[in-house]
Amino acid sequence: MNREAQGTLLALLGMILYGLEPVIIKSNPSNPLSFAAFSALFASIFLWIFVLLAGNWRDLEENPAHIPKTFLIGLFGTALAYLSYSYGARLSTAINASLITRAEVLFSFALSYVLLKERITKKQAIYSLLVLLGLILVITQGRIITPKRGDVLLLMVPLFWQIGHVIAKNLPYNPYLIATMRNTFGGLLLFMFALSSGLEFHPLSIAEGIIIAVGQVVWYLSIKRINLSKATAIITPAPAVAIGLSILLGERFTLYHAAGFVLMTLGTLEITKIKSERRV
């Protein structure tokens, strides 16, 4: 299996894992900041055990000059992204939060094109918009969405994610170590913020930590093999996984679900066929 196929399959697996997260987060009864902090710290513990046993930590010894970049990944990709999401969602709605954060694919196109010199094809743009349209149908169920005060904060979330991904893309560390450092720094920063709002531990943060650890490793393995813009487009339908689980558990299935599912499936399948290229 070539690198393109490997990266595509890993991105598809990442879509499923990221789709599971809302189910866990929604079940959390504790302080959101505490939950995020403990989840990231548990993820870092699991990952540190792995990288130490597997010897993947040696990249730090060989390239210590890049450690500040891993701090930036933790700052943008975990700490600032979650803070913006947490406070933005409080000032907005769950539907707005789900939709606005899926704008990540648009930020990915812009940053990947300018900073990573990735080639964004017309097909990729069209099919990515098809995925977004399908997601909008599923989440809104045809209703008009009213802008809220927290929407600007929510719009910063996918931007922070993509800044972290751009930094990680060409970092000379293995994906396991990148995920470990991201959660270590991000978890510690979130822990400091959580201290001011009161720490609350819930066992679900352990489950979330496992999903974060595995999901981020899969993600970084993917973007080391294919374009960041393509990988981001593939994981865009992730919220549909959570919606699908809810439907299996008895929630109502509508024509908007059906239409959205068809559009997202078609768009995602077509995106997986596009080869990752760089601009000359």
PyMOL commands that set and color helices and strands:
alter all, ss='L'
color gray80, all
select helices_A, chain A and resi 3-27+32-54+58-62+64-91+94-101+104-115+122-140+151-169+175-197+204-223+228-235+238-248+255-272
alter helices_A, ss='H'
color red, helices_A
deselect
rebuild
show_as cartoon
